[in-house]
């Protein structure tokens, strides 16, 4: 039983951190995508 709790403690923390970082990065990627689209539109208007 102690081994199961030890495995959960050792594996659970990295999984939680990974999910947190993926969620944060997803939001940043969406913002970056929108900025690139806006930049592309601005460049098209200049030409």
N, CA and C atoms as a LAMMPS dump frame, in Angstrom:
ITEM: TIMESTEP
0
ITEM: NUMBER OF ATOMS
141
ITEM: BOX BOUNDS ff ff ff
-5.0000000000000000e+02 5.0000000000000000e+02
-5.0000000000000000e+02 5.0000000000000000e+02
-5.0000000000000000e+02 5.0000000000000000e+02
ITEM: ATOMS id mol type element x y z
1 1 1 N 0.826 -1.189 0
2 1 2 C 0 0 0
3 1 3 C 0.877 1.261 0
4 2 1 N 1.944 1.217 0.784
5 2 2 C 2.852 2.362 0.851
6 2 3 C 3.493 2.619 -0.512
7 3 1 N 3.777 1.571 -1.244
8 3 2 C 4.388 1.707 -2.575
9 3 3 C 3.432 2.413 -3.54
10 4 1 N 2.152 2.122 -3.441
11 4 2 C 1.157 2.766 -4.312
12 4 3 C 1.104 4.26 -4.02
13 5 1 N 1.079 4.632 -2.733
14 5 2 C 1.043 6.051 -2.368
15 5 3 C 2.326 6.761 -2.809
16 6 1 N 3.421 6.066 -2.706
17 6 2 C 4.7 6.64 -3.124
18 6 3 C 4.705 6.891 -4.626
19 7 1 N 4.191 5.96 -5.397
20 7 2 C 4.117 6.134 -6.855
21 7 3 C 3.188 7.282 -7.238
22 8 1 N 2.072 7.397 -6.559
23 8 2 C 1.134 8.5 -6.835
24 8 3 C 1.802 9.828 -6.518
25 9 1 N 2.505 9.896 -5.402
26 9 2 C 3.176 11.135 -5.013
27 9 3 C 4.274 11.495 -6.003
28 10 1 N 5.004 10.505 -6.458
29 10 2 C 6.113 10.762 -7.383
30 10 3 C 5.639 11.074 -8.792
31 11 1 N 4.586 10.445 -9.238
32 11 2 C 4.108 10.644 -10.609
33 11 3 C 3.037 11.716 -10.706
34 12 1 N 2.289 11.921 -9.667
35 12 2 C 1.188 12.88 -9.698
36 12 3 C 1.664 14.312 -9.839
37 13 1 N 2.714 14.676 -9.122
38 13 2 C 3.211 16.046 -9.166
39 13 3 C 3.664 16.449 -10.566
40 14 1 N 4.506 15.652 -11.23
41 14 2 C 4.904 16.039 -12.596
42 14 3 C 3.732 16.104 -13.574
43 15 1 N 2.75 15.25 -13.393
44 15 2 C 1.585 15.268 -14.278
45 15 3 C 0.801 16.556 -14.085
46 16 1 N 0.593 16.959 -12.836
47 16 2 C -0.14 18.191 -12.553
48 16 3 C 0.611 19.397 -13.107
49 17 1 N 1.917 19.449 -12.919
50 17 2 C 2.714 20.56 -13.443
51 17 3 C 2.66 20.582 -14.959
52 18 1 N 2.749 19.441 -15.602
53 18 2 C 2.689 19.369 -17.064
54 18 3 C 1.359 19.875 -17.6
55 19 1 N 0.271 19.472 -16.979
56 19 2 C -1.052 19.923 -17.415
57 19 3 C -1.184 21.429 -17.222
58 20 1 N -0.722 21.941 -16.098
59 20 2 C -0.778 23.382 -15.831
60 20 3 C -0.009 24.158 -16.893
61 21 1 N 1.199 23.705 -17.206
62 21 2 C 2.008 24.409 -18.204
63 21 3 C 1.386 24.322 -19.593
64 22 1 N 0.827 23.191 -19.941
65 22 2 C 0.183 23.053 -21.253
66 22 3 C -1.006 23.994 -21.39
67 23 1 N -1.782 24.133 -20.329
68 23 2 C -2.935 25.032 -20.367
69 23 3 C -2.474 26.48 -20.504
70 24 1 N -1.429 26.849 -19.775
71 24 2 C -0.901 28.222 -19.867
72 24 3 C -0.35 28.498 -21.249
73 25 1 N 0.409 27.564 -21.791
74 25 2 C 1.032 27.768 -23.104
75 25 3 C -0.032 27.84 -24.193
76 26 1 N -1.114 27.084 -24.044
77 26 2 C -2.175 27.116 -25.05
78 26 3 C -2.748 28.524 -25.19
79 27 1 N -2.978 29.183 -24.081
80 27 2 C -3.491 30.553 -24.123
81 27 3 C -2.517 31.499 -24.799
82 28 1 N -1.251 31.343 -24.503
83 28 2 C -0.228 32.194 -25.119
84 28 3 C -0.142 31.926 -26.617
85 29 1 N -0.271 30.67 -27.02
86 29 2 C -0.223 30.339 -28.449
87 29 3 C -1.406 30.943 -29.193
88 30 1 N -2.577 30.966 -28.567
89 30 2 C -3.743 31.576 -29.199
90 30 3 C -3.524 33.075 -29.391
91 31 1 N -2.95 33.728 -28.377
92 31 2 C -2.654 35.156 -28.49
93 31 3 C -1.63 35.411 -29.59
94 32 1 N -0.617 34.582 -29.652
95 32 2 C 0.418 34.723 -30.672
96 32 3 C -0.158 34.523 -32.071
97 33 1 N -1.032 33.55 -32.234
98 33 2 C -1.675 33.309 -33.522
99 33 3 C -2.494 34.513 -33.958
100 34 1 N -3.259 35.091 -33.038
101 34 2 C -4.053 36.278 -33.361
102 34 3 C -3.166 37.454 -33.741
103 35 1 N -2.055 37.617 -33.048
104 35 2 C -1.132 38.707 -33.363
105 35 3 C -0.526 38.528 -34.748
106 36 1 N -0.181 37.317 -35.108
107 36 2 C 0.386 37.05 -36.436
108 36 3 C -0.641 37.324 -37.525
109 37 1 N -1.886 36.962 -37.281
110 37 2 C -2.949 37.229 -38.256
111 37 3 C -3.141 38.729 -38.432
112 38 1 N -3.152 39.468 -37.318
113 38 2 C -3.289 40.919 -37.404
114 38 3 C -2.11 41.543 -38.142
115 39 1 N -0.915 41.07 -37.888
116 39 2 C 0.276 41.577 -38.565
117 39 3 C 0.207 41.293 -40.06
118 40 1 N -0.237 40.116 -40.418
119 40 2 C -0.38 39.751 -41.826
120 40 3 C -1.395 40.654 -42.515
121 41 1 N -2.5 40.932 -41.84
122 41 2 C -3.521 41.818 -42.405
123 41 3 C -2.978 43.233 -42.581
124 42 1 N -2.221 43.706 -41.615
125 42 2 C -1.637 45.047 -41.701
126 42 3 C -0.651 45.147 -42.86
127 43 1 N 0.17 44.13 -43.042
128 43 2 C 1.129 44.116 -44.136
129 43 3 C 0.417 44.076 -45.471
130 44 1 N -0.666 43.322 -45.551
131 44 2 C -1.436 43.251 -46.799
132 44 3 C -2.022 44.6 -47.155
133 45 1 N -2.469 45.352 -46.16
134 45 2 C -3.047 46.673 -46.419
135 45 3 C -1.988 47.651 -46.91
136 46 1 N -0.755 47.495 -46.483
137 46 2 C 0.319 48.395 -46.919
138 46 3 C 0.689 48.179 -48.38
139 47 1 N 0.533 46.975 -48.852
140 47 2 C 0.868 46.673 -50.248
141 47 3 C -0.275 47.05 -51.093
